Amino acid sequence: MNWKFAFKKKTDSTKQKKSKTREWVDALVFAVVAATIIRGLLFSAYAIPSGSMEGTELVGDYLFVSKCSYGPRMPITPLSIPFTEPKVFGIKTYLDLIQLPYLRLPGFSEVKKGDIVVFNKPEEADQNIPVDQRMNLIKRCQAAPGDVLTIVNTQVYINGKAAKNGENAQTSYTVVTDGRDINPQTIQDMNIESLGQTGLNTFDMVIPKQNLSAFKSFSNIKSVVPTILPAGQYDPGVFPHNPKFKWNQDNFGPLVLPKRGYTIPLNDSTLALYRRAIEVYEQNKVDTSSNTILINGKKANTYTFKMNYYWMMGDNRHNSLDCRFWGYVPEDHIVGKAIITFMSIDSTQDLFHKIRWNRILKPIN
């Protein structure tokens, strides 16, 4: 028996054709989803707003930051408007009704000493702002979890060895003149920043080291000496803001960076150094009102850290608000690694000289 089946081929005419509006909507949705995935998991662009990394990164530099280098951090506040700052015209662009626990996917490496890192500002934890909605900062990692950090006369030491400074790192100098003015054009051409006048002929200036010798040679310059606060001079603005530790931005430590699994004894000294990490970043309730130390209502003689912590500092050492002033950076604040400067604009120049062409597509190190 000969069986024959007739199949009717579906023609294009039977398909429902998308309208132009639907095609545009679909394309827009795809673009937003793709861009959100790329921005959230792979790369983001950031602008340098301040001079804390001056010498290495300049105000007006635009960077690509790799989030997969250290592992992409999953969104903590998923209810937010994509591609916006946490606040626009003073209005929040996110809702903190839902806050997910911290989770980071595997990355290519860990944060290493010497890396230039973008992270959320730990100081904003006091304002009850979700971690991923805090201000982004960029600094150089100086110490990793478990390291012993010391600063002696502005030089950073890690585990007793001098740390390598950034190639173009800057600091400030006390400049004494013979009374004659310094040409303002010279100041601009040499990228010198004047922090103020401290005496009749005495000035505090940040001078790039590549221009230091030439600046010293000017006939009206009597002396140029690094500005260094002496050891033992207590600065209440410096972490841990406790007179027990007579530290300042130029002479600091020794301090052990907390590490996941690292256990410390609890006493007045260790609480001064680590209470913020225990209480604010690891969300424990610490009570010292009695003669005993209570953590979450239970007597405690020791504490074991749950997270890793890093120490970040700006390369422009005397014009950088960094870990010396507000303490450690917890691992859940890490955003990514700065890898390349893709654009650089100098707002102080005229229209024809605004773009710093020598910085376009410049690798960051």
C-alpha positions as CSV (number, residue, x, y, z in Angstrom):
1,M,0.0,0.0,0.0
2,N,1.3,3.3,-1.0
3,W,1.0,5.9,1.7
4,K,1.3,9.5,0.8
5,F,1.4,12.4,3.2
6,A,1.1,15.9,2.1
7,F,2.9,18.5,4.2
8,K,2.0,22.1,3.7
9,K,5.1,24.2,3.8
10,K,4.8,27.2,6.1
11,T,5.3,30.3,4.1
12,D,6.6,33.5,5.3
13,S,3.2,35.0,4.9
14,T,1.9,32.9,7.8
15,K,4.5,34.5,10.2
16,Q,3.4,37.4,12.2
17,K,5.7,40.3,11.2
18,K,7.0,42.5,13.9
19,S,6.2,46.1,13.8
20,K,8.9,48.7,13.5
21,T,8.1,49.8,17.1
22,R,8.5,46.2,18.4
23,E,11.8,45.8,16.6
24,W,13.1,49.0,18.2
25,V,11.9,47.9,21.6
26,D,13.5,44.5,21.2
27,A,16.8,46.0,20.1
28,L,16.8,48.5,23.0
29,V,16.0,45.7,25.6
30,F,18.8,43.6,24.2
31,A,21.3,46.5,24.2
32,V,20.4,47.3,27.8
33,V,20.7,43.7,29.0
34,A,24.0,43.2,27.1
35,A,25.5,46.5,28.4
36,T,24.3,45.7,32.0
37,I,26.0,42.3,31.9
38,I,29.2,43.8,30.4
39,R,29.3,46.7,32.9
40,G,28.3,44.5,35.9
41,L,30.5,41.5,35.2
42,L,33.3,42.5,32.8
43,F,34.4,46.1,32.5
44,S,33.3,49.6,33.6
45,A,34.5,53.1,32.8
46,Y,35.5,55.5,35.5
47,A,36.7,59.1,35.6
48,I,39.4,60.4,37.9
49,P,37.8,63.2,39.9
50,S,40.6,64.3,42.3
51,G,44.4,64.5,42.5
52,S,45.1,61.7,45.0
53,M,46.7,59.6,42.3
54,E,48.3,62.6,40.5
55,G,51.5,61.7,38.8
56,T,50.2,58.3,38.0
57,E,46.6,59.1,37.1
58,L,45.6,62.6,36.4
59,V,42.3,64.5,37.0
60,G,40.3,64.1,33.8
61,D,41.6,60.6,33.0
62,Y,39.0,58.1,31.9
63,L,39.8,54.5,32.8
64,F,38.6,51.0,31.9
65,V,38.3,48.9,35.1
66,S,38.4,45.1,34.8
67,K,35.9,43.5,37.2
68,C,36.8,40.0,36.1
69,S,40.4,40.5,37.3
70,Y,39.5,39.9,41.0
71,G,36.1,38.3,40.2
72,P,32.9,40.1,39.5
73,R,31.0,41.2,42.6
74,M,27.3,40.3,42.3
75,P,24.8,43.2,42.8
76,I,23.9,43.8,46.4
77,T,21.1,46.2,45.7
78,P,19.5,44.8,42.5
79,L,16.7,47.4,42.5
80,S,18.6,50.2,40.8
81,I,18.5,52.2,37.6
82,P,21.3,50.9,35.3
83,F,24.1,53.3,34.1
84,T,23.4,55.9,36.8
85,E,25.2,57.2,39.8
86,P,23.7,56.3,43.2
87,K,22.3,59.8,43.4
88,V,21.2,62.1,40.5
89,F,20.2,65.6,41.5
90,G,20.1,64.5,45.1
91,I,17.6,61.7,44.3
92,K,18.5,58.0,45.0
93,T,18.6,55.9,41.9
94,Y,18.3,52.6,43.8
95,L,16.0,51.0,46.4
96,D,17.5,49.3,49.4
97,L,14.4,47.3,50.2
98,I,16.2,44.2,48.9
99,Q,19.9,43.7,49.8
100,L,21.5,40.4,48.7
101,P,24.4,38.9,50.6
102,Y,27.9,39.5,49.4
103,L,29.0,37.1,46.6
104,R,31.9,37.3,44.2
105,L,32.5,35.1,41.2
106,P,35.9,33.6,40.6
107,G,38.5,35.9,39.1
108,F,41.8,35.7,37.3
109,S,43.8,36.7,40.4
110,E,43.7,38.2,43.9
111,V,44.4,41.8,44.7
112,K,48.2,42.2,44.7
113,K,50.4,44.8,46.3
114,G,51.1,47.5,43.7
115,D,47.8,47.1,41.9
116,I,45.8,50.2,41.2
117,V,42.3,49.3,42.5
118,V,38.9,50.8,42.3
119,F,36.8,50.2,45.4
120,N,33.8,51.6,47.3
121,K,34.5,54.2,50.0
122,P,34.5,52.4,53.4
123,E,33.9,55.7,55.3
124,E,30.3,55.8,53.9
125,A,29.4,52.7,55.9
126,D,28.6,55.1,58.7
127,Q,25.8,56.6,56.5
128,N,24.0,53.2,56.1
129,I,24.6,53.3,52.3
130,P,24.7,49.8,50.7
131,V,28.2,48.7,49.8
132,D,27.8,48.7,46.1
133,Q,26.2,52.2,46.1
134,R,29.0,53.9,48.0
135,M,31.4,56.3,46.2
136,N,34.1,54.8,44.0
137,L,37.7,55.6,44.9
138,I,40.9,54.7,43.2
139,K,44.2,54.1,45.0
140,R,47.2,51.8,44.9
141,C,47.2,48.6,47.1
142,Q,50.1,48.8,49.6
143,A,49.3,45.9,51.9
144,A,47.4,42.6,51.5
145,P,45.7,40.5,54.2
146,G,48.1,39.3,56.9
147,D,50.8,41.8,56.0
148,V,52.5,44.0,58.6
149,L,52.4,47.6,57.4
150,T,54.7,50.4,58.7
151,I,55.3,53.9,57.4
152,V,58.7,55.5,58.3
153,N,59.3,59.0,57.1
154,T,56.7,58.6,54.3
155,Q,58.3,55.3,53.1
156,V,56.0,52.3,53.3
157,Y,57.4,49.1,54.6
158,I,55.7,45.7,54.2
159,N,56.8,42.9,56.5
160,G,60.0,44.9,57.2
161,K,60.9,45.5,53.6
162,A,60.6,48.9,51.8
163,A,57.7,48.8,49.3
164,K,58.2,49.9,45.7
165,N,56.8,53.4,45.2
166,G,54.8,54.3,42.1
167,E,57.1,55.4,39.3
168,N,55.6,58.9,39.3
169,A,54.6,59.0,42.9
170,Q,54.5,62.5,44.4
171,T,54.9,64.1,47.8
172,S,55.1,67.7,49.2
173,Y,58.1,69.9,49.9
174,T,58.7,72.9,52.1
175,V,60.0,75.5,49.7
176,V,61.9,78.6,50.9
177,T,62.5,81.5,48.5
178,D,64.7,84.6,48.8
179,G,61.6,86.8,48.7
180,R,61.2,87.0,44.9
181,D,58.0,85.6,43.5
182,I,57.9,82.3,41.6
183,N,56.6,82.7,38.1
184,P,53.0,81.3,38.0
185,Q,53.6,80.0,34.4
186,T,56.5,78.0,35.8
187,I,54.2,76.5,38.4
188,Q,51.8,75.5,35.7
189,D,54.3,74.2,33.2
190,M,56.0,72.0,35.9
191,N,52.6,70.6,37.2
192,I,53.5,71.9,40.7
193,E,50.6,72.2,43.1
194,S,50.8,74.8,45.8
195,L,49.2,73.7,49.1
196,G,49.6,77.0,50.9
197,Q,52.0,79.5,52.4
198,T,53.3,78.7,55.8
199,G,55.6,81.7,56.3
200,L,56.7,85.0,54.8
201,N,58.8,83.2,52.1
202,T,57.9,79.6,52.9
203,F,55.5,77.5,50.9
204,D,54.2,73.9,50.9
205,M,54.2,72.5,47.4
206,V,53.7,69.1,45.7
207,I,56.4,68.8,43.1
208,P,56.7,66.0,40.5
209,K,60.0,64.3,41.1
210,Q,61.0,64.6,37.4
211,N,60.8,68.4,37.8
212,L,62.4,68.6,41.2
213,S,66.0,69.2,40.1
214,A,65.1,71.9,37.6
215,F,62.9,73.6,40.2
216,K,65.7,73.6,42.8
217,S,68.1,75.3,40.3
218,F,66.1,78.5,40.1
219,S,68.0,81.5,41.5
220,N,65.2,82.6,43.8
221,I,64.8,79.1,45.4
222,K,66.9,78.9,48.7
223,S,65.9,75.4,49.8
224,V,63.5,72.5,48.9
225,V,63.0,70.0,51.7
226,P,60.5,67.1,51.9
227,T,57.7,67.8,54.3
228,I,57.6,65.0,56.9
229,L,55.7,64.9,60.2
230,P,58.1,63.6,62.9
231,A,57.6,60.1,64.5
232,G,55.6,60.3,67.7
233,Q,53.6,63.4,66.7
234,Y,50.0,62.3,67.2
235,D,47.5,63.3,64.5
236,P,43.9,62.7,65.7
237,G,42.7,62.6,62.1
238,V,44.8,59.5,61.4
239,F,43.5,56.0,62.0
240,P,42.8,54.6,64.6
241,H,42.0,58.1,66.0
242,N,43.3,57.1,69.4
243,P,46.1,58.8,71.4
244,K,47.3,55.4,72.5
245,F,48.8,55.2,69.0
246,K,50.9,58.3,68.3
247,W,50.7,57.9,64.5
248,N,50.5,60.4,61.6
249,Q,50.4,60.1,57.9
250,D,54.2,60.0,57.5
251,N,55.1,57.8,60.5
252,F,52.5,55.0,61.1
253,G,52.2,51.5,62.5
254,P,53.2,48.7,62.8
255,L,49.7,47.4,61.9
256,V,48.7,43.9,60.9
257,L,46.1,43.7,58.2
258,P,43.2,41.5,59.1
259,K,42.9,38.2,57.2
260,R,40.0,35.8,56.9
261,G,40.5,33.2,59.6
262,Y,42.9,35.4,61.5
263,T,42.2,35.3,65.3
264,I,43.1,38.2,67.6
265,P,42.9,38.5,71.4
266,L,40.4,41.2,72.4
267,N,41.6,44.0,74.7
268,D,41.7,47.8,74.7
269,S,44.5,48.0,72.1
270,T,43.2,45.5,69.6
271,L,39.7,46.9,69.9
272,A,41.1,50.4,69.0
273,L,42.6,48.9,65.9
274,Y,40.0,46.4,64.8
275,R,36.6,47.4,66.3
276,R,35.4,49.1,63.2
277,A,36.1,46.0,61.1
278,I,34.4,43.7,63.7
279,E,31.4,46.0,64.3
280,V,30.8,47.9,61.0
281,Y,32.1,45.7,58.2
282,E,31.4,42.3,59.7
283,Q,28.2,43.5,61.4
284,N,28.6,42.4,65.0
285,K,27.4,44.2,68.1
286,V,30.3,45.0,70.4
287,D,29.6,46.0,74.0
288,T,32.4,47.3,76.3
289,S,30.2,49.0,78.9
290,S,31.2,46.4,81.6
291,N,34.6,45.0,82.5
292,T,34.2,42.3,79.9
293,I,33.9,42.5,76.1
294,L,30.7,41.2,74.7
295,I,30.2,40.4,71.0
296,N,26.5,39.9,70.0
297,G,25.7,39.6,73.7
298,K,28.3,36.9,74.5
299,K,31.5,37.3,76.4
300,A,34.5,37.1,74.0
301,N,38.2,36.9,74.6
302,T,39.1,36.5,70.9
303,Y,37.7,37.3,67.5
304,T,38.2,35.5,64.2
305,F,37.8,37.6,61.0
306,K,35.4,36.6,58.3
307,M,36.8,38.7,55.5
308,N,40.1,39.8,54.0
309,Y,41.2,43.5,54.3
310,Y,43.5,45.6,52.2
311,W,45.4,48.9,52.6
312,M,45.1,51.5,49.8
313,M,47.0,54.7,49.5
314,G,47.2,57.4,46.8
315,D,50.4,58.0,44.9
316,N,50.1,61.7,45.7
317,R,50.9,61.0,49.3
318,H,50.3,64.4,50.8
319,N,47.1,65.1,48.9
320,S,45.3,61.8,49.3
321,L,42.5,60.8,51.7
322,D,43.1,57.1,52.1
323,C,43.5,54.2,54.5
324,R,45.8,56.3,56.7
325,F,42.7,58.3,57.7
326,W,39.8,55.8,57.6
327,G,41.4,52.4,58.0
328,Y,41.1,49.1,56.1
329,V,39.3,48.3,52.8
330,P,37.2,45.1,53.2
331,E,37.1,42.7,50.4
332,D,33.4,43.2,49.7
333,H,34.2,46.8,48.8
334,I,36.6,45.9,45.9
335,V,35.2,46.8,42.5
336,G,38.0,45.9,40.1
337,K,41.5,46.6,38.7
338,A,42.3,49.7,36.7
339,I,43.9,48.5,33.4
340,I,44.0,51.3,30.8
341,T,43.5,55.0,30.4
342,F,41.3,55.3,27.3
343,M,40.8,59.1,27.3
344,S,42.3,62.1,29.2
345,I,40.9,65.6,29.2
346,D,42.6,68.6,30.8
347,S,39.8,71.0,31.8
348,T,42.3,73.8,32.4
349,Q,43.4,74.0,28.8
350,D,41.7,75.7,25.8
351,L,39.6,73.8,23.3
352,F,42.6,72.8,21.1
353,H,44.7,71.5,23.9
354,K,42.2,69.8,26.2
355,I,42.9,66.2,25.1
356,R,46.1,64.7,26.5
357,W,47.0,62.7,23.4
358,N,50.0,61.0,25.1
359,R,47.7,59.3,27.6
360,I,45.2,57.8,25.1
361,L,45.1,54.0,25.5
362,K,47.9,54.1,28.0
363,P,48.3,51.0,30.2
364,I,48.0,51.6,34.0
365,N,50.8,50.4,36.3
